[in-house]
Amino acid sequence: MRKEMSCLQTPQPNQPLSSVIYYKTQNLYEASYLLAKGFNLAGKEKVGSKVVLLFEYKSEISEAAMRFYNGGKIEAKKFSDSYRTLKDFIFER
């Protein structure tokens, strides 16, 4: 599974472009880990046939993502709940 880690600037209503920064990932497992770790999901974008998940950017999110790829630990129940939440969010169930 390829890692996609970057920041994306996207305007929200009533906010200037320069003030909004998101962490984005296409990796559902990475997103589940971040959500379970307490990072706030901000939305999603459809890019072709893929969905990109957007998280509110915090300086710690990049480090948390790296911990995920380096074997970071998380409670199984939290991870599973986050995974199901994101699947429902992506497919709008």
C-alpha positions as CSV (number, residue, x, y, z in Angstrom):
1,M,0.0,0.0,0.0
2,R,1.5,3.3,-1.1
3,K,1.8,6.1,1.4
4,E,0.5,9.5,0.4
5,M,1.3,12.1,2.9
6,S,0.9,15.8,2.2
7,C,-0.9,19.0,3.2
8,L,-3.6,20.6,1.1
9,Q,-5.0,24.1,1.3
10,T,-8.7,24.2,0.7
11,P,-11.0,27.2,1.3
12,Q,-14.0,26.8,3.6
13,P,-16.9,29.2,3.6
14,N,-16.0,32.6,5.1
15,Q,-12.3,31.7,5.5
16,P,-9.4,33.0,3.3
17,L,-7.4,30.4,1.4
18,S,-4.2,31.0,3.3
19,S,-5.7,30.2,6.7
20,V,-6.9,26.7,5.9
21,I,-4.4,23.8,5.9
22,Y,-5.4,20.1,5.9
23,Y,-3.5,16.9,6.2
24,K,-4.7,14.5,3.5
25,T,-4.4,10.8,2.9
26,Q,-5.9,8.2,0.6
27,N,-4.9,5.4,2.9
28,L,-8.0,4.3,4.8
29,Y,-5.8,2.4,7.4
30,E,-3.7,5.5,8.1
31,A,-6.8,7.6,8.4
32,S,-8.3,5.1,10.8
33,Y,-5.2,5.3,12.9
34,L,-5.2,9.1,12.9
35,L,-8.9,9.3,13.8
36,A,-8.4,6.7,16.6
37,K,-5.5,8.9,17.9
38,G,-7.9,11.8,18.2
39,F,-7.2,13.9,15.1
40,N,-10.3,15.6,13.7
41,L,-11.7,14.6,10.4
42,A,-12.4,17.7,8.3
43,G,-13.9,16.2,5.2
44,K,-13.3,14.3,2.0
45,E,-12.5,15.1,-1.6
46,K,-13.1,12.9,-4.7
47,V,-10.1,12.8,-7.0
48,G,-11.0,10.7,-10.0
49,S,-12.1,7.4,-8.6
50,K,-10.3,7.9,-5.3
51,V,-11.4,9.6,-2.1
52,V,-8.9,11.7,-0.2
53,L,-9.6,12.1,3.5
54,L,-8.9,15.5,5.0
55,F,-7.9,16.1,8.6
56,E,-7.5,19.4,10.5
57,Y,-3.8,20.1,10.4
58,K,-1.9,20.0,13.6
59,S,1.9,19.9,13.9
60,E,1.7,16.5,15.5
61,I,-0.2,14.8,12.7
62,S,2.8,14.2,10.5
63,E,4.6,12.5,13.4
64,A,1.5,10.4,14.2
65,A,1.3,9.3,10.5
66,M,5.0,8.3,10.6
67,R,4.4,6.3,13.8
68,F,1.6,4.5,11.9
69,Y,4.0,3.5,9.1
70,N,6.6,2.5,11.7
71,G,4.4,0.1,13.6
72,G,2.6,2.5,16.0
73,K,0.3,0.9,18.5
74,I,-3.4,1.6,19.0
75,E,-6.2,-0.2,20.8
76,A,-7.9,-2.6,18.4
77,K,-11.4,-1.5,19.3
78,K,-10.6,2.2,18.7
79,F,-9.0,1.3,15.3
80,S,-11.9,-0.9,14.3
81,D,-14.5,1.8,15.3
82,S,-12.6,4.4,13.4
83,Y,-12.3,2.2,10.3
84,R,-16.0,1.6,10.3
85,T,-16.8,5.3,10.8
86,L,-14.6,6.2,7.9
87,K,-16.1,3.6,5.6
88,D,-19.5,4.9,6.4
89,F,-18.4,8.4,5.8
90,I,-16.7,7.6,2.4
91,F,-19.7,5.7,1.2
92,E,-22.3,7.8,3.0
93,R,-24.2,5.0,4.6
